[in-house]
Amino acid sequence: MRWKKSGGRGEPPEGSKFEDDRPCIHPGHHPPTQMVIPYGKKYRHVCPGCGKVTLVRMPFIHWA
């Protein structure tokens, strides 16, 4: 197997690496529920355990 931007045969591109595929079990991993988010705003939640960033927005509702 050969990658185009590698230094040689069989080497992955720079910046590629293996990562752990373990789920985060921190109690604050998911954003809080039953929040009221103002129109036009979004809530940015960062998990204190793994650092995953989740953006939560109000769904767009079209009033006819």
Summary of the structure (lengths in Angstrom):
residues: 64
radius of gyration: 19.9
end to end distance: 56.3
largest distance: 60.3
contacts: 85
relative contact order: 0.19
helix: 0%
strand: 16%
